[in-house]
Each structure stands twice: as structure tokens, then as C-alpha cells.
């Protein structure tokens, strides 16, 4: 019997890569206009600072996702004023990403059907909390969600056992009664399976399983479209 379905957000409930690329483009255009920085230099500096922040903070820290920290360091290294440019760049990125993104086909309908079946909905996502709330609300998922776990709250990124255990704690059900749905095989699928949950790999982009993955007899469900999710959950509940 399935009592809870937990969803990842980025590249699961919406296409992150499309909005991200457009957000980066808007920031690069602003940097060229205001600072005379070419887009190639902007992108190179952004990636460099991302690597440095990860090295400094470690990968199990939600702050590595903070655009504000990257932009702050970028402006400091270029000797540009933080005010008003940091806030302007921040909103250029996130406003563009959200405005240019939309829910994955069938995702809202799947959540609604699951709720009608009496199954509760949770979220398990890396990232800082405030922006993930903004995405869920803007894309229309908010009314269906009972609880949320972010890596900022958990203190660890997926697939750390502390993160996954907090998801189960909030779901208030046994691991086998919970299904985790996400696009990243190691973080979402293996993270769920290693915690005893069932796992659904949302693989709309046709990715390959990482070569270094050892499933050791563990089973998961791969779907390419959200139309496949509810029938699978029904089959588990009936079985």
C-alpha cells in the first residue's frame, strides 16, 4: 500500500535547464551593458566562482546553490558596486527562469489524481527553501503538497541518509509505503532505494544510467512521461 509520493523539483516538476540558460543569458546581457564584460567572460567567471564555492563549503551544503553568493563574489572580484547590481542580477536570473518555465506535461494532473486517491504529496529537493517555495507556488503545485524537505533544512544534500530519513519522518510512513520521484539517478533513485523507499526515475530526457552505479538487485520504475506515474502507483497499491 502506497501512502506517500515525494517529488524532486528541478528537472522533475519543470524543465530547469531551459529556464537556467535564459536566466544566464539575461545576466550576461546586463553585465555587458553595465560593465563591458563579454558573455564568455561572464560565463567563465560564474563557473569559476561556482567551483570555488563548492570547494569552500563542500557539496553537502545548500548554500552552494545560492546565486547571491556567486554574484556577490563576481562583483567584488570585478571591483563593481554591490548595490544595486547584485539584487538586479539576482532578480534577472530567477524572474527569467520562473517566467520562462512551466510544469512538466502531466505533472499537475498526476499530483491531483494522487491526492484524489488519498495519497499524500511531499517534496524532497536540494536548494535553498525560499526559491523552491516560489517555484512550487508559481507553477501551481502548492495546493497538493503536505510537506517539504530541502537540503537547507536537512543540512545535507541528496542522497545523504539524513536527508532521505527526514523525508520519511515527515511522511510518517514506512519506507515501503513511500515512492520517491526524481530525474537524477544517483541522488533520487539510489537515495530512495538505499533508504528502503520505492523509486521512480523520471527520465524524460532519455539519460543513461551512470556507469559506476551498482543496483545490487534493487528495482526501480523508469517513466518518460507523467501519464505513466499514476497507473504505476495504482499497481503498487493493488499489489
Secondary structure as UniProt FT lines:
FT   STRAND          4..7
FT   TURN            11..13
FT   HELIX           16..35
FT   HELIX           39..57
FT   HELIX           62..65
FT   HELIX           67..78
FT   TURN            83..84
FT   HELIX           85..99
FT   TURN            105..106
FT   HELIX           107..116
FT   TURN            117..118
FT   STRAND          120..125
FT   HELIX           129..138
FT   TURN            139..140
FT   HELIX           142..144
FT   STRAND          147..150
FT   HELIX           151..154
FT   TURN            158..159
FT   HELIX           161..171
FT   HELIX           175..177
FT   STRAND          178..182
FT   HELIX           185..190
FT   HELIX           191..193
FT   TURN            194..196
FT   STRAND          198..202
FT   TURN            204..205
FT   TURN            211..212
FT   TURN            216..217
FT   STRAND          221..223
FT   HELIX           227..238
//
